Every structure is written in C-alpha cells, then in structure tokens.
C-alpha cells in the first residue's frame, strides 16, 4: 500500500503529524490557525486526541522552534472527514486501510502479544536511557557556556542589567557580531530550544551606538 501520509509513534501510540496532514489536504489556511480552529471547534482533547511538542529545526537566522501536533489516527480520520474535499476523503480511507492492515499483522496469541510487549518495554527503556544521556550532555554544555562571563543570551544580559529584554534587537546584535568578528554561539534552552549567545563586547557596542 502506498504511503500517502507518514504514520509514526508518539508516546506509545500510532500518530500522524498534523502539519503533514494539513499539507496533504492542500488547505489554503495558515497551519497554526487551521489546527487551533480544529482543536477548538471539534473539542479535541490534549494528550488524548493530540500531543503538542516543540521541534528544533536548522535555522541560520535563529528563532524559536516549530510547534508540532501529533494526532491520533482516530483524530486524523475525523479531521480529514470534516475537510470536505476529495483529499480529505482519500486521507480518511487511507487511515482506515492502515488500521485494517495493522489488525491483520497483530499477534494472534497471548504469548505473541506478551513477547511484543516485553520487546516494546525494553526498547522504551533503551530510548529513555539515551534521552537521559543526551539531556545530561546538553545540561553540561549549557552550564559550561552560560557560566562564561564573556558570553550570554539577550535575556540573561537584560536580567543582569535590570531591563526589558525586548529592548534588545537580536538582528542588530547579529549584525554587530559579524562587524566585530565575534561568532554567534548557540546554547540549549528548555523552553525555546537553541538560542543565541553573544559576546559581552557586542552588548557594549550595541548600547554605545
């Protein structure tokens, strides 16, 4: 069966990227407004019908990570159905066919189901261990960079100087960094993903001009 829309796994459940579904349905609306309207109008429940998560993407100009939505298969079918066009009908039939195929390859005995469950638990434990290791490395990197007296984020600088961080234009900061030949560094932030670090000399130049 041809894969029309990628089906993945999110928190142990089969899921569909809302952004990919939006693209397949060829909706003319902005994605953010499109998904928020469907959540509101059709009473979708977070962590039941969908999960929200941030996705860090490579972006030379910096900026915040994308906000993504992973939809359950049932939720994706409902959204496809209410789209009211041929692409919506096609998507809904595709999800139904995928569910049918899954039933055909599902374990037939209790022993098979138990073995699959054990394998799944072991895989989840392995992934959790890898995630913990990655988190520790990121924390170490964050502490190492953020404790430096010569490099800091805009928000940290503003906090230390008791000012509103919105007063500092990050585009001008990047331009000054290039002019003064200071490479903009990156640091991991739990709320915003990767954010920029600027040298103290760049902040000094910014407020002197």
N, C-alpha and C positions, 0 to 999 in steps of 0.2 A: 504494500500500500504506500502510495506516495505521501511523503511528509509535507503537509501544507503549512502546519504551524508546529513549532517545536514544543514537545511536552517534556518537562523536566520534573525534578522532585524538590519540594520545598518543605522543610520540617517533617519529612517522612511521608508526604502526600504528593500525588501527581499534580502538577501545576502548569499553568500557561502564563507566559509573560503578557501582561495587559498591553504593553507597548507594541509587542509583535502582533497581537490580535487586532489592535487599533490600525496598524499598518495594513494587515491583510484585508480588513473590512473596507479599506480605502475611504475612511471617514475624512471629511473635509475640515473637521473641527480640530482645534489645538488639543493635543493629547491630555494635558493636565486638566483642562476644563471638561473634556469628554469623560474621563474616568471618574472625576469627582461628582459629576452630574449623575452618573450611573450608580455610584455608591449611595448618593442621597435619594434619588428617585425610586430605586428598587430595594431600598432597605438592606443593602449588603452589610454583613457583619464582619468586622476586622478579626483576624485570627480564626475565622470560620470559613468565610467565603473568599477572603483575600488576606495577603500579608504584605506589609509595606517594608521596604528596605532601601538603603542608600547604595548606589553603585558608583564607585570611583572610576572615572574614565581619564584617559590621557588627554590633557588639555593644556597646550603651551601657554595659554593666557591665564591659567589658573581657574578660579571659580569653584562653586560648590558642586558636590557630586549629584548625579541624577537620582531622583526619587522614583523607584520602581514599584510595581504592584504585581505580585504573583497570585493568579486566580485559580481557584479550584476548578476542576473540569466541569462540575455542575454549574458553577457561576459563569464560566466561559460560555457554556451552551446557552444559558439564559441571555447573556449579553448579546451573543451572536443572533439569537432569535429575534430580539427586540430591535435589532438594527434595521430590519425591514427591507433588506435588499438581497440580491442573488448571492453576494459574497457571504452574507450572514447565514443564509440557508445552507450554503456549501460548508461553512465552518461548523455549523451545528451537526450536520450529517457526518462530517469528518470525526468530531469528538465521539459521537455515538459509535462509529465504526472502530475507533481506538479502544473504547471501553469493551466492546464485544470481543475484540482480539485479545485483550487482557484476560477476559474470562476464559477464553479457550486455552491460554497457556498457564492459568492459575494452577497451583498444586492440587492434585486430586485426592491426596490422603492427608491424614493428620500428621503423619511422620514427615512428609514432604514440607508441609506448612511450617512445622516446628523447626526443621533444618534451615529453611529460608529465613525464619525469624531470628534464629541464632546468628546466622551469617550477617543479617542486617544489623543486629546489635553490635557485633564485632566491628563491622565497617563504620558504624556511627562512633564507636569508642575511638577507633583509629583517627577519624576525622576530627573529633573533639581534641584529641591529644595534639594533632598537628596544628589546630587552631590556637590552642593554648601556647604552644611553642612560638607560633607566629606573633601572637599578642605580646608575649614576653619580649621578643626581639624588637617589636615596634615600641614598646614602653621604654626599653633600654635606649633605643635610638632617640626617642622623644626627650627623655631626661638628659641625655648627653648633649643634644642640640639646644634644648630650651634653657638649660642652666648656663649656657655661654653668655658672658656679659656683652659680647660684641654682636650677637645675632638675636633677633627677636621678632615675633609676629606683631602686626599692627595692633591687635587687641592688647597684647602684653605691654607694648610701649605706652598705649593710651592709658592703661590701668595704672602703670607706674608713675605716669605724669598727670594722673587725675584729670583726664579729658575724655570727651566722647570720641570713640574710635572712628565714627563716621566722618569726622573732620579730616581724616587722612585718606587721600585719594590713592588707591593702590596702583592705578595706571601710571600716575606721576611717579610713584615710588619705583616702579619697574623701569621707567624711563631714566630716572636718576641713577639707578643701579647700573644700567648699561653705560651711562655717561661717565660714572665714576669708576667703572670697571670692577664692580662687585657682582659676582654671580648670585642670582636669587636662589636660595636654598629651599628645600621642602621639608615639612615636618608633618607627622600624622596627628590629626585631631579627631577625638572620638565622635564629635558632633558634626564636623564638616569634612572629614576625610583629610586629604592632603591640603595644607595651607602654606603660604609663602613665609619665608624668613628673610629679613632684610638686615644689612649691616648697620650698626649704630651710626656710622658716618653718613649713610644715606638719609637717616632720620634727621640728623643735624643739618644736612644740606637742604632738606625739604622745608624746615622751619626758618631757615635763614633767607630763603628766597621769597 
